[in-house]
Amino acid sequence: MSNTEAQASQPRDVGHTDSAASHIGGVSVATLARRTFLAASALALAGCATSKSATAELPDAAWPGGRYDDVPAPPRPKPLPAKVPQKGAVATADPLPPGGVIPRARWAKSGPDMGDINPMLPIRSLTIHHEGWEPFVTSDFDETAYRIEHVRIAHRNAKGGGYADIGYHYIVDREGRVWEGRSLKYQGAHVKNHNEGNIGIMCLGNFEEQNPTEKQLAGLARQVRAVMARHNIPIKRVYTHQEWKDAQTLCPGRSLQAWVMRNRPKSFA
């Protein structure tokens, strides 16, 4: 694995200029807003980047470096024009594409850094994560896309030079929809020292502080079963992040971990 994605080093500075922004005490309002967002995010590291020991090294990916200095936020999605319902029409949810996975093109503003990414080795295992930022409660499609894009940006700006892309291969939202993350053609960045041949599935939310929804759990179970069947992964090779021997993390949070422990045989078999 490349040094950028495999190792944690010192954080780098991420420059940002707002020439037209107003300033307070010499600091732009935009910068203050970003710092407020990032401060809240840092407090929510009780997930994939929360270690069981305060002095332990943070795990690889899912807030891999633990701090992000002035990470630029992606643009907010523009609201879609309201649709005028036709007489007798039945309201429907956002349609899922064939296979049930929302393609990356629906949320990502950029592709991976092809100079710093590794091909996927033969797939042998699967790991379940939570996002671990501040609690996420919306099921809105555009807000969810915005949130996933911000995860990608944070991973790209992680300490040590950033990751090549979002670290996870799939993301499950509060509505149970499954989103494509990093392509399965490439090795992920979600469990330190164990990314080779390991598919990462992340559930949006912080399950140290909230509970996954029933739809989210159902979507997770369906996707885990689909990945297991497609890649011949036995149930003994389906892990949560904290179940890896040398992991120093609370991920995927107490409520999701408890659910997996209770339901692993009947939900994933």
N, C-alpha and C positions, 0 to 999 in steps of 0.2 A: 504494500500500500504506500502511496506517496507520503512524504514527510508532512505536508500540509494537512492531510486528512487523518493521519495516524498519530500525530504527536501534538501536544499542547505546549505552547511557549508563551512569550510575553504578548500582551494585546498590542495591536497596531492602532494608529490614529486613523480615523476616517474623516477626511476633510469634507466640508460642505459650506457653500457660500450662498447667502441670501442678500443680493445687492439692493433689492428694493424693499426688504423687510424693515419694519420699525424696530427700534432697539430700546431696551430697558437696562440702564446701568452698563451700557456698552455691549450687552448680549442681545442678539436678535430674538424677537418673540417666537419665531419659528424654532430657533435652537432651544429656547426654554420649553416649548411644547414637546419637542422630541425628548429632552432630558426628563421631563415629567413622566412621559410614557415609558421611557427606559427604566426610570427609578421604580415605577410600579412593577415592571417586568422583572427587575432584579429581585424584588421582594418575593416574587412567585417562583423562585427557583427550587421550590419544594417538589420538583418533579424529576425528570431525567437528569438534571444537573444538581440535585440535592444529595449530598453525601451523607452517610450515616455518621461520619465523623467530621467535625467542623474543620479539621486540618487535612482531611483526605483529599487527594487529587480528584478533581471533577472528572466524570466519565466522558468518553468520546461522544460528541454530538448531543443533540437536544439541549441546546444552550451549552455547547462543548467548552467554551472558554469561561463562561460564567458572567462575563461583563461585555457590554457593547457600548462604545463611546460614539455618540451622535450617529447611530445607524439611521440612514435616511428611510423614511416611511414611504411605501408605495402610494401612488395617487389613489384617492378614494374612488370606488366605482361610481360612475354617473348613474343616477336613477333612470330606469327605463320608463318610457312613456306608458301611461296607464292604458290598459287594453279595455275597450268597450265590449262587454259581453254581449254576444248575440242571443237573440231570443231562443230559449230552450237549450242553450249551451250548458255543459257540465264542467265545472272548474276542475282542472287537473294540476298536479304538481309538475315541477321541472322534469322533463323526460330524461331518463337515463339512456345513454348510448348502448348499442349492442354489447353484451357482456357485463353491463351494470356498473362500469367504472367511468367516471367523468374524466375526460382526457385533460392532460396537462395544459393544453392550449386554452382551456376555459379559465385558467387562473394565473399562469406564470407569465411574467413580463420579460423573461430572459431564459436562455438555455444554460446548460452547465458549462463550466470551464473545461474544455476538452483537453487542455494541456495538463490538468491536474486531477484526472479521474481514471479509475482502473476498471477493466472489464470484470464482469461478474464471473466468479469461479463456479464450479458445479454446486448447485443449491442443495444444502443439507439441513438447514434450520430456519426457523421463523421466530421473530421476537416482537412482543407487544409492548407498546409504550403509551404514555400520555404526553400531552404537549408540555404541561408543567408551568405555563405562564399564569397570568391572572385568570380567574374563572371565565369561561366562555359559555354564554347561555343562548345565543341567538341560533335560529335555524335558517335565517335568511340566506339565500344562495349567494348574493353579491358580497354580503359581509363575510361569509365563510370564505369565499375566494380571496378577499382582501386579507383575511387573517393568515391563510396558507401562504400567500405571497410574502407576508411579513416574516413568517418563519424562514422562508427561503432566503430572504435578504439577511436575516440575522445569522443564519448558517454561513452565508457567503462572507460575512464580516466578522466571523469568529476569530478569537485570538489565535495567533500562529499563522496568520495570513489568510484565514478563511477556508471554508470547505468548497469543493468544486460545485456543489449544488445542495439543494435541500437533502437532508440526510436519509429521509425515509422513502420507501418505495410506494406506500399507500397511506392515505389519511382517511379516517372515518369521522364524519361530522355528527352533530347532535341529532340530525334528522335520519341518520343511518346511511346516508349517501357515502359512496366510496370514491375518493379522488386519486388520480394517478399522481405520484410524486416523482422521485428519481426513476428513470427508466430501469427496468430489470436487466437491461444489457450491461448495467454498470453496478459495481460494488457499492453498497450503501456506506453511511457513516453514522452509526447509531449505537453501537456497543463497542467500547474500547477493547482492542485486541481480539475482537470476535466478529469483525465485519465480513470476513471472507465467506462466501456461500450462504449468507444470512439475510433473509428478507425482513425488512423493518416495516411494521404497521403501527401507525400512531393514531390515537384517538384525541380529537380536539377537546381541550379542557384541562383543568387541574384537579385530579381526583384525590388529592390530599384535602381539598377544600370543598369539593362538590361531588355529586354522583353522576355517573353516565346515565343518559336516558335509556329507556327500554328500546327505542328505535336504534340508538347507537350500539347497544349491546347486540341486538339482532343483526345489525349490519356488520359488526366486527366478527361475529360467529360465522356468518355466511362467507365473508371474505377469507377468514382463516381456513375454513373447510375447502373453499375453492383453490386456495394456494397449496394446501396440503395435497389435494387430489392431483393438481396439475404437475406438481414437482415431486410427488412421492415422498412427502415429509411425514415420518411417523409422529404420533402424538407425543412421544417422549422427547422429540426435538422441537417442540413448541414451547417457548419460554416467555416469561415476562423479563423485562430488563434486569430487575433486581435478583432474578433467579440465576443469572450467570455467576459463576464461582467467585470471580474477583471484582464484581460490580460494587461500586460505592454509591448507591443511589436508592431513593425511595420510589422511583419510577416502576410501575405505572400509577402510583398513588394507592392509598390504603383501600379505597372503595373498589377500584377496578381490580386490584390484586386479590381482594377477598372474593370478588365475583369469579375470577378465573380459577381460583383454588376450589371453589364450590362446584363450578360448572364445567371444568375442563373436559371430563369424559363425555358428558351428554351433549355439550354444545359444539365440541370440535371433532368428535369421533364420527 
